Amino acid sequence: MKTRVKFTFPAEKVEEPVIYLLGITFDVVTNIRRAEVSDVQGWVVLELEGSEKDIKRGLDWVRSKGVRVDPLGGDIVAG
């Protein structure tokens, strides 16, 4: 499964390796498509690939870390 999401990071989370930990902890491939990061906030548009279960668990974990998660455009068709 592939999906696209936007993470919005508050200032206290900007320097934490949330995307890296999402990938290695939940067996999700992360592909950064766009980003803007400063000292006080940041946002990242990601394509995520993995099993539906792993992606859901991973996104729940990201939210628990205080990062806002917004879905973007539903699933991505491979190709």
PyMOL Python script that loads the backbone (N, CA, C, O; Angstrom):
from pymol import cmd

cmd.read_pdbstr("""\
ATOM      1  N   MET A   1       0.839  -1.167   0.000  1.00  0.00           N
ATOM      2  CA  MET A   1       0.000   0.000   0.000  1.00  0.00           C
ATOM      3  C   MET A   1       0.891   1.239   0.000  1.00  0.00           C
ATOM      4  O   MET A   1       1.941   1.264   0.643  1.00  0.00           O
ATOM      5  N   LYS A   2       0.458   2.263  -0.728  1.00  0.00           N
ATOM      6  CA  LYS A   2       1.132   3.561  -0.710  1.00  0.00           C
ATOM      7  C   LYS A   2       0.104   4.612  -0.324  1.00  0.00           C
ATOM      8  O   LYS A   2      -1.057   4.548  -0.727  1.00  0.00           O
ATOM      9  N   THR A   3       0.550   5.573   0.461  1.00  0.00           N
ATOM     10  CA  THR A   3      -0.303   6.692   0.830  1.00  0.00           C
ATOM     11  C   THR A   3       0.545   7.941   0.966  1.00  0.00           C
ATOM     12  O   THR A   3       1.764   7.862   1.120  1.00  0.00           O
ATOM     13  N   ARG A   4      -0.102   9.088   0.908  1.00  0.00           N
ATOM     14  CA  ARG A   4       0.613  10.365   1.019  1.00  0.00           C
ATOM     15  C   ARG A   4       0.056  11.118   2.222  1.00  0.00           C
ATOM     16  O   ARG A   4      -1.158  11.203   2.406  1.00  0.00           O
ATOM     17  N   VAL A   5       0.957  11.663   3.039  1.00  0.00           N
ATOM     18  CA  VAL A   5       0.559  12.396   4.243  1.00  0.00           C
ATOM     19  C   VAL A   5       1.427  13.638   4.401  1.00  0.00           C
ATOM     20  O   VAL A   5       2.491  13.762   3.794  1.00  0.00           O
ATOM     21  N   LYS A   6       0.945  14.544   5.229  1.00  0.00           N
ATOM     22  CA  LYS A   6       1.722  15.728   5.599  1.00  0.00           C
ATOM     23  C   LYS A   6       1.910  15.699   7.107  1.00  0.00           C
ATOM     24  O   LYS A   6       0.943  15.594   7.861  1.00  0.00           O
ATOM     25  N   PHE A   7       3.161  15.792   7.541  1.00  0.00           N
ATOM     26  CA  PHE A   7       3.489  15.913   8.956  1.00  0.00           C
ATOM     27  C   PHE A   7       3.778  17.390   9.234  1.00  0.00           C
ATOM     28  O   PHE A   7       4.510  18.036   8.485  1.00  0.00           O
ATOM     29  N   THR A   8       3.201  17.914  10.310  1.00  0.00           N
ATOM     30  CA  THR A   8       3.503  19.267  10.755  1.00  0.00           C
ATOM     31  C   THR A   8       4.114  19.162  12.145  1.00  0.00           C
ATOM     32  O   THR A   8       3.490  18.655  13.078  1.00  0.00           O
ATOM     33  N   PHE A   9       5.343  19.648  12.265  1.00  0.00           N
ATOM     34  CA  PHE A   9       6.116  19.514  13.489  1.00  0.00           C
ATOM     35  C   PHE A   9       6.091  20.812  14.294  1.00  0.00           C
ATOM     36  O   PHE A   9       6.373  21.879  13.748  1.00  0.00           O
ATOM     37  N   PRO A  10       5.753  20.735  15.595  1.00  0.00           N
ATOM     38  CA  PRO A  10       5.916  21.915  16.445  1.00  0.00           C
ATOM     39  C   PRO A  10       7.412  22.122  16.724  1.00  0.00           C
ATOM     40  O   PRO A  10       8.227  21.229  16.489  1.00  0.00           O
ATOM     41  N   ALA A  11       7.751  23.298  17.221  1.00  0.00           N
ATOM     42  CA  ALA A  11       9.161  23.659  17.431  1.00  0.00           C
ATOM     43  C   ALA A  11       9.933  22.621  18.238  1.00  0.00           C
ATOM     44  O   ALA A  11      11.080  22.317  17.911  1.00  0.00           O
ATOM     45  N   GLU A  12       9.322  22.074  19.286  1.00  0.00           N
ATOM     46  CA  GLU A  12      10.050  21.138  20.154  1.00  0.00           C
ATOM     47  C   GLU A  12      10.293  19.777  19.501  1.00  0.00           C
ATOM     48  O   GLU A  12      11.036  18.962  20.048  1.00  0.00           O
ATOM     49  N   LYS A  13       9.683  19.517  18.344  1.00  0.00           N
ATOM     50  CA  LYS A  13       9.860  18.232  17.656  1.00  0.00           C
ATOM     51  C   LYS A  13      10.680  18.333  16.374  1.00  0.00           C
ATOM     52  O   LYS A  13      10.987  17.312  15.759  1.00  0.00           O
ATOM     53  N   VAL A  14      11.038  19.544  15.963  1.00  0.00           N
ATOM     54  CA  VAL A  14      11.715  19.747  14.682  1.00  0.00           C
ATOM     55  C   VAL A  14      13.028  18.962  14.591  1.00  0.00           C
ATOM     56  O   VAL A  14      13.365  18.456  13.520  1.00  0.00           O
ATOM     57  N   GLU A  15      13.761  18.855  15.676  1.00  0.00           N
ATOM     58  CA  GLU A  15      15.065  18.193  15.625  1.00  0.00           C
ATOM     59  C   GLU A  15      15.019  16.699  15.944  1.00  0.00           C
ATOM     60  O   GLU A  15      16.057  16.037  15.906  1.00  0.00           O
ATOM     61  N   GLU A  16      13.849  16.155  16.254  1.00  0.00           N
ATOM     62  CA  GLU A  16      13.748  14.720  16.548  1.00  0.00           C
ATOM     63  C   GLU A  16      13.671  13.914  15.250  1.00  0.00           C
ATOM     64  O   GLU A  16      13.045  14.360  14.288  1.00  0.00           O
ATOM     65  N   PRO A  17      14.300  12.733  15.207  1.00  0.00           N
ATOM     66  CA  PRO A  17      14.320  11.922  13.984  1.00  0.00           C
ATOM     67  C   PRO A  17      13.040  11.081  13.814  1.00  0.00           C
ATOM     68  O   PRO A  17      13.109   9.860  13.679  1.00  0.00           O
ATOM     69  N   VAL A  18      11.894  11.737  13.822  1.00  0.00           N
ATOM     70  CA  VAL A  18      10.603  11.035  13.782  1.00  0.00           C
ATOM     71  C   VAL A  18      10.443  10.221  12.500  1.00  0.00           C
ATOM     72  O   VAL A  18       9.994   9.075  12.554  1.00  0.00           O
ATOM     73  N   ILE A  19      10.799  10.787  11.353  1.00  0.00           N
ATOM     74  CA  ILE A  19      10.624  10.082  10.076  1.00  0.00           C
ATOM     75  C   ILE A  19      11.536   8.864  10.013  1.00  0.00           C
ATOM     76  O   ILE A  19      11.106   7.793   9.584  1.00  0.00           O
ATOM     77  N   TYR A  20      12.770   9.011  10.428  1.00  0.00           N
ATOM     78  CA  TYR A  20      13.700   7.883  10.456  1.00  0.00           C
ATOM     79  C   TYR A  20      13.172   6.770  11.359  1.00  0.00           C
ATOM     80  O   TYR A  20      13.151   5.603  10.967  1.00  0.00           O
ATOM     81  N   LEU A  21      12.749   7.133  12.562  1.00  0.00           N
ATOM     82  CA  LEU A  21      12.246   6.125  13.504  1.00  0.00           C
ATOM     83  C   LEU A  21      10.967   5.464  13.002  1.00  0.00           C
ATOM     84  O   LEU A  21      10.758   4.274  13.239  1.00  0.00           O
ATOM     85  N   LEU A  22      10.110   6.213  12.315  1.00  0.00           N
ATOM     86  CA  LEU A  22       8.914   5.624  11.708  1.00  0.00           C
ATOM     87  C   LEU A  22       9.310   4.516  10.742  1.00  0.00           C
ATOM     88  O   LEU A  22       8.726   3.432  10.758  1.00  0.00           O
ATOM     89  N   GLY A  23      10.292   4.787   9.911  1.00  0.00           N
ATOM     90  CA  GLY A  23      10.720   3.814   8.911  1.00  0.00           C
ATOM     91  C   GLY A  23      11.301   2.545   9.505  1.00  0.00           C
ATOM     92  O   GLY A  23      10.948   1.443   9.086  1.00  0.00           O
ATOM     93  N   ILE A  24      12.191   2.689  10.481  1.00  0.00           N
ATOM     94  CA  ILE A  24      12.853   1.487  11.006  1.00  0.00           C
ATOM     95  C   ILE A  24      12.011   0.749  12.040  1.00  0.00           C
ATOM     96  O   ILE A  24      12.134  -0.468  12.178  1.00  0.00           O
ATOM     97  N   THR A  25      11.169   1.455  12.758  1.00  0.00           N
ATOM     98  CA  THR A  25      10.381   0.822  13.812  1.00  0.00           C
ATOM     99  C   THR A  25       9.154   0.105  13.260  1.00  0.00           C
ATOM    100  O   THR A  25       8.753  -0.935  13.783  1.00  0.00           O
ATOM    101  N   PHE A  26       8.559   0.657  12.206  1.00  0.00           N
ATOM    102  CA  PHE A  26       7.288   0.119  11.711  1.00  0.00           C
ATOM    103  C   PHE A  26       7.387  -0.468  10.312  1.00  0.00           C
ATOM    104  O   PHE A  26       6.360  -0.741   9.691  1.00  0.00           O
ATOM    105  N   ASP A  27       8.605  -0.670   9.797  1.00  0.00           N
ATOM    106  CA  ASP A  27       8.804  -1.282   8.483  1.00  0.00           C
ATOM    107  C   ASP A  27       8.018  -0.549   7.401  1.00  0.00           C
ATOM    108  O   ASP A  27       7.332  -1.160   6.581  1.00  0.00           O
ATOM    109  N   VAL A  28       8.138   0.787   7.424  1.00  0.00           N
ATOM    110  CA  VAL A  28       7.464   1.641   6.446  1.00  0.00           C
ATOM    111  C   VAL A  28       8.539   2.377   5.646  1.00  0.00           C
ATOM    112  O   VAL A  28       9.450   2.974   6.221  1.00  0.00           O
ATOM    113  N   VAL A  29       8.428   2.332   4.331  1.00  0.00           N
ATOM    114  CA  VAL A  29       9.346   3.072   3.468  1.00  0.00           C
ATOM    115  C   VAL A  29       8.852   4.513   3.394  1.00  0.00           C
ATOM    116  O   VAL A  29       7.693   4.759   3.060  1.00  0.00           O
ATOM    117  N   THR A  30       9.724   5.457   3.704  1.00  0.00           N
ATOM    118  CA  THR A  30       9.360   6.877   3.688  1.00  0.00           C
ATOM    119  C   THR A  30      10.068   7.565   2.529  1.00  0.00           C
ATOM    120  O   THR A  30      11.272   7.395   2.334  1.00  0.00           O
ATOM    121  N   ASN A  31       9.315   8.337   1.769  1.00  0.00           N
ATOM    122  CA  ASN A  31       9.859   9.075   0.634  1.00  0.00           C
ATOM    123  C   ASN A  31       9.427  10.530   0.785  1.00  0.00           C
ATOM    124  O   ASN A  31       8.251  10.852   0.612  1.00  0.00           O
ATOM    125  N   ILE A  32      10.367  11.402   1.103  1.00  0.00           N
ATOM    126  CA  ILE A  32      10.053  12.814   1.287  1.00  0.00           C
ATOM    127  C   ILE A  32       9.854  13.460  -0.078  1.00  0.00           C
ATOM    128  O   ILE A  32      10.736  13.413  -0.935  1.00  0.00           O
ATOM    129  N   ARG A  33       8.672  14.068  -0.271  1.00  0.00           N
ATOM    130  CA  ARG A  33       8.333  14.701  -1.541  1.00  0.00           C
ATOM    131  C   ARG A  33       8.498  16.217  -1.502  1.00  0.00           C
ATOM    132  O   ARG A  33       8.889  16.825  -2.499  1.00  0.00           O
ATOM    133  N   ARG A  34       8.205  16.826  -0.364  1.00  0.00           N
ATOM    134  CA  ARG A  34       8.369  18.271  -0.177  1.00  0.00           C
ATOM    135  C   ARG A  34       8.586  18.517   1.302  1.00  0.00           C
ATOM    136  O   ARG A  34       8.158  17.727   2.144  1.00  0.00           O
ATOM    137  N   ALA A  35       9.255  19.620   1.615  1.00  0.00           N
ATOM    138  CA  ALA A  35       9.467  19.943   3.025  1.00  0.00           C
ATOM    139  C   ALA A  35       9.847  21.408   3.175  1.00  0.00           C
ATOM    140  O   ALA A  35      10.392  22.038   2.269  1.00  0.00           O
ATOM    141  N   GLU A  36       9.538  21.915   4.352  1.00  0.00           N
ATOM    142  CA  GLU A  36      10.000  23.237   4.759  1.00  0.00           C
ATOM    143  C   GLU A  36      10.213  23.174   6.268  1.00  0.00           C
ATOM    144  O   GLU A  36       9.284  22.903   7.029  1.00  0.00           O
ATOM    145  N   VAL A  37      11.437  23.426   6.683  1.00  0.00           N
ATOM    146  CA  VAL A  37      11.781  23.290   8.089  1.00  0.00           C
ATOM    147  C   VAL A  37      12.560  24.520   8.536  1.00  0.00           C
ATOM    148  O   VAL A  37      13.460  24.989   7.838  1.00  0.00           O
ATOM    149  N   SER A  38      12.202  25.036   9.706  1.00  0.00           N
ATOM    150  CA  SER A  38      12.947  26.135  10.318  1.00  0.00           C
ATOM    151  C   SER A  38      13.185  25.773  11.778  1.00  0.00           C
ATOM    152  O   SER A  38      12.858  24.666  12.205  1.00  0.00           O
ATOM    153  N   ASP A  39      13.748  26.690  12.536  1.00  0.00           N
ATOM    154  CA  ASP A  39      13.992  26.436  13.953  1.00  0.00           C
ATOM    155  C   ASP A  39      12.704  26.366  14.766  1.00  0.00           C
ATOM    156  O   ASP A  39      12.685  25.768  15.842  1.00  0.00           O
ATOM    157  N   VAL A  40      11.638  26.965  14.268  1.00  0.00           N
ATOM    158  CA  VAL A  40      10.412  27.071  15.066  1.00  0.00           C
ATOM    159  C   VAL A  40       9.279  26.174  14.595  1.00  0.00           C
ATOM    160  O   VAL A  40       8.314  25.981  15.335  1.00  0.00           O
ATOM    161  N   GLN A  41       9.358  25.626  13.409  1.00  0.00           N
ATOM    162  CA  GLN A  41       8.338  24.695  12.943  1.00  0.00           C
ATOM    163  C   GLN A  41       8.814  24.009  11.675  1.00  0.00           C
ATOM    164  O   GLN A  41       9.839  24.374  11.102  1.00  0.00           O
ATOM    165  N   GLY A  42       8.065  23.025  11.253  1.00  0.00           N
ATOM    166  CA  GLY A  42       8.404  22.355  10.007  1.00  0.00           C
ATOM    167  C   GLY A  42       7.242  21.527   9.512  1.00  0.00           C
ATOM    168  O   GLY A  42       6.398  21.087  10.292  1.00  0.00           O
ATOM    169  N   TRP A  43       7.205  21.316   8.202  1.00  0.00           N
ATOM    170  CA  TRP A  43       6.228  20.406   7.628  1.00  0.00           C
ATOM    171  C   TRP A  43       6.929  19.587   6.545  1.00  0.00           C
ATOM    172  O   TRP A  43       7.881  20.036   5.907  1.00  0.00           O
ATOM    173  N   VAL A  44       6.421  18.378   6.369  1.00  0.00           N
ATOM    174  CA  VAL A  44       6.994  17.450   5.396  1.00  0.00           C
ATOM    175  C   VAL A  44       5.855  16.702   4.723  1.00  0.00           C
ATOM    176  O   VAL A  44       4.958  16.197   5.398  1.00  0.00           O
ATOM    177  N   VAL A  45       5.884  16.627   3.391  1.00  0.00           N
ATOM    178  CA  VAL A  45       4.951  15.791   2.649  1.00  0.00           C
ATOM    179  C   VAL A  45       5.690  14.501   2.325  1.00  0.00           C
ATOM    180  O   VAL A  45       6.770  14.517   1.734  1.00  0.00           O
ATOM    181  N   LEU A  46       5.089  13.385   2.722  1.00  0.00           N
ATOM    182  CA  LEU A  46       5.715  12.073   2.566  1.00  0.00           C
ATOM    183  C   LEU A  46       4.833  11.117   1.788  1.00  0.00           C
ATOM    184  O   LEU A  46       3.607  11.164   1.888  1.00  0.00           O
ATOM    185  N   GLU A  47       5.467  10.248   1.013  1.00  0.00           N
ATOM    186  CA  GLU A  47       4.806   9.061   0.505  1.00  0.00           C
ATOM    187  C   GLU A  47       5.252   7.922   1.417  1.00  0.00           C
ATOM    188  O   GLU A  47       6.443   7.748   1.674  1.00  0.00           O
ATOM    189  N   LEU A  48       4.302   7.165   1.893  1.00  0.00           N
ATOM    190  CA  LEU A  48       4.592   6.023   2.760  1.00  0.00           C
ATOM    191  C   LEU A  48       4.205   4.745   2.042  1.00  0.00           C
ATOM    192  O   LEU A  48       3.148   4.675   1.415  1.00  0.00           O
ATOM    193  N   GLU A  49       5.061   3.733   2.131  1.00  0.00           N
ATOM    194  CA  GLU A  49       4.771   2.451   1.512  1.00  0.00           C
ATOM    195  C   GLU A  49       5.008   1.344   2.523  1.00  0.00           C
ATOM    196  O   GLU A  49       6.036   1.315   3.199  1.00  0.00           O
ATOM    197  N   GLY A  50       4.053   0.438   2.619  1.00  0.00           N
ATOM    198  CA  GLY A  50       4.141  -0.692   3.537  1.00  0.00           C
ATOM    199  C   GLY A  50       2.784  -1.344   3.656  1.00  0.00           C
ATOM    200  O   GLY A  50       1.863  -1.029   2.901  1.00  0.00           O
ATOM    201  N   SER A  51       2.663  -2.245   4.595  1.00  0.00           N
ATOM    202  CA  SER A  51       1.357  -2.864   4.806  1.00  0.00           C
ATOM    203  C   SER A  51       0.424  -1.842   5.455  1.00  0.00           C
ATOM    204  O   SER A  51       0.871  -0.933   6.155  1.00  0.00           O
ATOM    205  N   GLU A  52      -0.855  -2.002   5.217  1.00  0.00           N
ATOM    206  CA  GLU A  52      -1.835  -1.084   5.796  1.00  0.00           C
ATOM    207  C   GLU A  52      -1.716  -1.059   7.315  1.00  0.00           C
ATOM    208  O   GLU A  52      -1.816   0.003   7.931  1.00  0.00           O
ATOM    209  N   LYS A  53      -1.505  -2.218   7.916  1.00  0.00           N
ATOM    210  CA  LYS A  53      -1.374  -2.323   9.369  1.00  0.00           C
ATOM    211  C   LYS A  53      -0.146  -1.558   9.871  1.00  0.00           C
ATOM    212  O   LYS A  53      -0.238  -0.813  10.847  1.00  0.00           O
ATOM    213  N   ASP A  54       1.004  -1.737   9.207  1.00  0.00           N
ATOM    214  CA  ASP A  54       2.231  -1.059   9.635  1.00  0.00           C
ATOM    215  C   ASP A  54       2.108   0.458   9.484  1.00  0.00           C
ATOM    216  O   ASP A  54       2.552   1.207  10.355  1.00  0.00           O
ATOM    217  N   ILE A  55       1.510   0.910   8.388  1.00  0.00           N
ATOM    218  CA  ILE A  55       1.335   2.353   8.184  1.00  0.00           C
ATOM    219  C   ILE A  55       0.416   2.924   9.245  1.00  0.00           C
ATOM    220  O   ILE A  55       0.718   3.975   9.809  1.00  0.00           O
ATOM    221  N   LYS A  56      -0.704   2.261   9.536  1.00  0.00           N
ATOM    222  CA  LYS A  56      -1.633   2.759  10.555  1.00  0.00           C
ATOM    223  C   LYS A  56      -0.959   2.829  11.920  1.00  0.00           C
ATOM    224  O   LYS A  56      -1.062   3.842  12.612  1.00  0.00           O
ATOM    225  N   ARG A  57      -0.271   1.764  12.308  1.00  0.00           N
ATOM    226  CA  ARG A  57       0.428   1.760  13.596  1.00  0.00           C
ATOM    227  C   ARG A  57       1.487   2.858  13.643  1.00  0.00           C
ATOM    228  O   ARG A  57       1.638   3.542  14.656  1.00  0.00           O
ATOM    229  N   GLY A  58       2.216   3.022  12.546  1.00  0.00           N
ATOM    230  CA  GLY A  58       3.247   4.044  12.490  1.00  0.00           C
ATOM    231  C   GLY A  58       2.687   5.450  12.605  1.00  0.00           C
ATOM    232  O   GLY A  58       3.241   6.284  13.321  1.00  0.00           O
ATOM    233  N   LEU A  59       1.583   5.722  11.898  1.00  0.00           N
ATOM    234  CA  LEU A  59       0.978   7.050  11.964  1.00  0.00           C
ATOM    235  C   LEU A  59       0.392   7.324  13.343  1.00  0.00           C
ATOM    236  O   LEU A  59       0.458   8.454  13.826  1.00  0.00           O
ATOM    237  N   ASP A  60      -0.174   6.318  13.975  1.00  0.00           N
ATOM    238  CA  ASP A  60      -0.658   6.482  15.353  1.00  0.00           C
ATOM    239  C   ASP A  60       0.498   6.856  16.275  1.00  0.00           C
ATOM    240  O   ASP A  60       0.351   7.707  17.153  1.00  0.00           O
ATOM    241  N   TRP A  61       1.649   6.215  16.071  1.00  0.00           N
ATOM    242  CA  TRP A  61       2.839   6.519  16.873  1.00  0.00           C
ATOM    243  C   TRP A  61       3.317   7.954  16.634  1.00  0.00           C
ATOM    244  O   TRP A  61       3.655   8.668  17.577  1.00  0.00           O
ATOM    245  N   VAL A  62       3.342   8.368  15.358  1.00  0.00           N
ATOM    246  CA  VAL A  62       3.771   9.737  15.029  1.00  0.00           C
ATOM    247  C   VAL A  62       2.868  10.749  15.736  1.00  0.00           C
ATOM    248  O   VAL A  62       3.355  11.724  16.308  1.00  0.00           O
ATOM    249  N   ARG A  63       1.556  10.517  15.696  1.00  0.00           N
ATOM    250  CA  ARG A  63       0.618  11.415  16.393  1.00  0.00           C
ATOM    251  C   ARG A  63       0.899  11.444  17.888  1.00  0.00           C
ATOM    252  O   ARG A  63       0.825  12.499  18.518  1.00  0.00           O
ATOM    253  N   SER A  64       1.222  10.283  18.457  1.00  0.00           N
ATOM    254  CA  SER A  64       1.498  10.218  19.900  1.00  0.00           C
ATOM    255  C   SER A  64       2.745  11.025  20.274  1.00  0.00           C
ATOM    256  O   SER A  64       2.917  11.399  21.435  1.00  0.00           O
ATOM    257  N   LYS A  65       3.603  11.289  19.304  1.00  0.00           N
ATOM    258  CA  LYS A  65       4.807  12.088  19.524  1.00  0.00           C
ATOM    259  C   LYS A  65       4.526  13.589  19.457  1.00  0.00           C
ATOM    260  O   LYS A  65       5.431  14.396  19.668  1.00  0.00           O
ATOM    261  N   GLY A  66       3.277  13.971  19.165  1.00  0.00           N
ATOM    262  CA  GLY A  66       2.919  15.388  19.103  1.00  0.00           C
ATOM    263  C   GLY A  66       3.026  16.004  17.721  1.00  0.00           C
ATOM    264  O   GLY A  66       2.970  17.225  17.576  1.00  0.00           O
ATOM    265  N   VAL A  67       3.179  15.169  16.710  1.00  0.00           N
ATOM    266  CA  VAL A  67       3.261  15.643  15.327  1.00  0.00           C
ATOM    267  C   VAL A  67       1.871  15.535  14.697  1.00  0.00           C
ATOM    268  O   VAL A  67       1.209  14.503  14.810  1.00  0.00           O
ATOM    269  N   ARG A  68       1.441  16.600  14.037  1.00  0.00           N
ATOM    270  CA  ARG A  68       0.147  16.575  13.349  1.00  0.00           C
ATOM    271  C   ARG A  68       0.294  15.785  12.050  1.00  0.00           C
ATOM    272  O   ARG A  68       1.257  15.974  11.307  1.00  0.00           O
ATOM    273  N   VAL A  69      -0.672  14.897  11.780  1.00  0.00           N
ATOM    274  CA  VAL A  69      -0.662  14.074  10.574  1.00  0.00           C
ATOM    275  C   VAL A  69      -1.929  14.359   9.788  1.00  0.00           C
ATOM    276  O   VAL A  69      -3.034  14.198  10.308  1.00  0.00           O
ATOM    277  N   ASP A  70      -1.776  14.784   8.530  1.00  0.00           N
ATOM    278  CA  ASP A  70      -2.911  15.050   7.655  1.00  0.00           C
ATOM    279  C   ASP A  70      -2.785  14.179   6.401  1.00  0.00           C
ATOM    280  O   ASP A  70      -1.742  14.189   5.747  1.00  0.00           O
ATOM    281  N   PRO A  71      -3.840  13.422   6.059  1.00  0.00           N
ATOM    282  CA  PRO A  71      -3.803  12.649   4.810  1.00  0.00           C
ATOM    283  C   PRO A  71      -3.873  13.601   3.608  1.00  0.00           C
ATOM    284  O   PRO A  71      -4.512  14.651   3.682  1.00  0.00           O
ATOM    285  N   LEU A  72      -3.223  13.236   2.520  1.00  0.00           N
ATOM    286  CA  LEU A  72      -3.227  14.047   1.317  1.00  0.00           C
ATOM    287  C   LEU A  72      -3.655  13.203   0.123  1.00  0.00           C
ATOM    288  O   LEU A  72      -2.886  12.369  -0.353  1.00  0.00           O
ATOM    289  N   GLY A  73      -4.830  13.406  -0.344  1.00  0.00           N
ATOM    290  CA  GLY A  73      -5.258  12.803  -1.609  1.00  0.00           C
ATOM    291  C   GLY A  73      -5.444  11.311  -1.635  1.00  0.00           C
ATOM    292  O   GLY A  73      -5.503  10.733  -2.721  1.00  0.00           O
ATOM    293  N   GLY A  74      -5.541  10.655  -0.499  1.00  0.00           N
ATOM    294  CA  GLY A  74      -5.800   9.218  -0.496  1.00  0.00           C
ATOM    295  C   GLY A  74      -4.607   8.412  -0.936  1.00  0.00           C
ATOM    296  O   GLY A  74      -3.469   8.876  -0.871  1.00  0.00           O
ATOM    297  N   ASP A  75      -4.875   7.181  -1.392  1.00  0.00           N
ATOM    298  CA  ASP A  75      -3.826   6.267  -1.810  1.00  0.00           C
ATOM    299  C   ASP A  75      -3.198   6.718  -3.116  1.00  0.00           C
ATOM    300  O   ASP A  75      -3.837   7.393  -3.923  1.00  0.00           O
ATOM    301  N   ILE A  76      -1.965   6.350  -3.315  1.00  0.00           N
ATOM    302  CA  ILE A  76      -1.237   6.657  -4.548  1.00  0.00           C
ATOM    303  C   ILE A  76      -1.229   5.426  -5.419  1.00  0.00           C
ATOM    304  O   ILE A  76      -0.909   4.333  -4.952  1.00  0.00           O
ATOM    305  N   VAL A  77      -1.576   5.588  -6.673  1.00  0.00           N
ATOM    306  CA  VAL A  77      -1.530   4.469  -7.609  1.00  0.00           C
ATOM    307  C   VAL A  77      -0.101   4.310  -8.086  1.00  0.00           C
ATOM    308  O   VAL A  77       0.519   5.263  -8.557  1.00  0.00           O
ATOM    309  N   ALA A  78       0.423   3.085  -7.960  1.00  0.00           N
ATOM    310  CA  ALA A  78       1.796   2.822  -8.375  1.00  0.00           C
ATOM    311  C   ALA A  78       1.923   2.993  -9.880  1.00  0.00           C
ATOM    312  O   ALA A  78       1.000   2.674 -10.628  1.00  0.00           O
ATOM    313  N   GLY A  79       3.078   3.500 -10.323  1.00  0.00           N
ATOM    314  CA  GLY A  79       3.267   3.589 -11.758  1.00  0.00           C
ATOM    315  C   GLY A  79       4.098   4.664 -12.182  1.00  0.00           C
ATOM    316  O   GLY A  79       4.326   4.832 -13.380  1.00  0.00           O
TER     317      GLY A  79
END
""", "prot")
cmd.dss("prot")
cmd.show_as("cartoon", "prot")
cmd.util.cbc("prot")
cmd.orient("prot")
